[in-house]
Amino acid sequence: MDKRRKQIVLSYVVFLCVLALFFFLIVGYAISQGHIASYGDFFKRATDREERFWIRMAFVALGNLFVFSTLIFLGFMLFFKKKNSR
């Protein structure tokens, strides 16, 4: 594996680690909001609808970002493989 491909693989791994960090931050936020919501009806009404909507939207955005970045990563790997084989 040449230097460019190694840099791409390492960059992609770092990017996936950042995505995993955001995933766990969102899950932690959802857990804390569920814990706060259990203290009373006011918190349950305030956090029930809006936070679940934004948490779902964040998961969809992270999923789309993962798929998009994977396609770009595979494209770069194929491009540099063809370029090095010539």
C-alpha positions as CSV (number, residue, x, y, z in Angstrom):
1,M,0.0,0.0,0.0
2,D,1.5,3.3,-1.0
3,K,1.6,6.5,1.1
4,R,-1.5,8.1,-0.3
5,R,-3.7,5.1,0.3
6,K,-2.4,4.8,3.8
7,Q,-3.2,8.5,4.4
8,I,-6.7,7.9,3.1
9,V,-7.3,4.9,5.2
10,L,-6.0,6.6,8.3
11,S,-8.2,9.7,7.6
12,Y,-11.2,7.5,7.1
13,V,-10.6,5.7,10.4
14,V,-10.3,9.0,12.2
15,F,-13.5,10.2,10.5
16,L,-15.4,7.1,11.6
17,C,-14.1,7.6,15.1
18,V,-15.5,11.1,15.1
19,L,-18.9,9.8,13.8
20,A,-18.9,7.2,16.6
21,L,-18.2,9.9,19.1
22,F,-21.2,11.9,17.8
23,F,-23.3,8.8,17.9
24,F,-22.5,8.1,21.6
25,L,-23.0,11.8,22.4
26,I,-26.5,11.6,21.0
27,V,-27.3,8.4,22.8
28,G,-26.0,9.9,26.0
29,Y,-28.1,12.9,25.5
30,A,-31.2,10.8,24.9
31,I,-30.5,8.7,28.0
32,S,-30.1,11.8,30.1
33,Q,-33.3,13.4,28.7
34,G,-35.1,10.2,29.5
35,H,-33.8,10.3,33.0
36,I,-34.8,13.9,33.5
37,A,-38.2,13.2,32.0
38,S,-38.9,10.6,34.6
39,Y,-38.9,13.2,37.3
40,G,-42.2,14.7,36.4
41,D,-44.9,15.4,33.9
42,F,-43.6,18.8,33.0
43,F,-40.2,17.4,31.9
44,K,-41.8,14.5,30.1
45,R,-44.0,16.8,28.0
46,A,-41.1,19.2,27.3
47,T,-38.6,16.5,26.3
48,D,-40.9,13.8,24.8
49,R,-41.6,15.1,21.3
50,E,-38.9,17.6,20.4
51,E,-35.9,15.7,21.6
52,R,-36.9,12.4,20.1
53,F,-37.5,14.2,16.7
54,W,-34.0,15.8,16.8
55,I,-32.4,12.7,18.0
56,R,-33.9,10.7,15.1
57,M,-32.9,13.4,12.6
58,A,-29.3,13.4,14.0
59,F,-29.1,9.6,13.5
60,V,-30.4,9.9,10.0
61,A,-27.8,12.6,9.3
62,L,-25.0,10.5,10.8
63,G,-26.1,7.5,8.8
64,N,-26.2,9.4,5.5
65,L,-22.8,10.9,6.3
66,F,-21.4,7.4,6.9
67,V,-22.8,6.1,3.6
68,F,-21.5,9.2,1.7
69,S,-18.1,9.0,3.3
70,T,-17.8,5.3,2.6
71,L,-18.6,5.8,-1.1
72,I,-16.0,8.6,-1.3
73,F,-13.5,6.4,0.5
74,L,-14.0,3.5,-1.9
75,G,-13.8,5.8,-4.9
76,F,-10.5,7.2,-3.7
77,M,-9.1,3.7,-3.0
78,L,-10.1,2.5,-6.5
79,F,-8.7,5.6,-8.1
80,F,-5.3,5.2,-6.5
81,K,-5.3,1.5,-7.1
82,K,-5.8,2.1,-10.9
83,K,-3.3,5.0,-10.9
84,N,-0.6,2.9,-9.2
85,S,-1.2,-0.1,-11.5
86,R,-0.4,1.9,-14.6
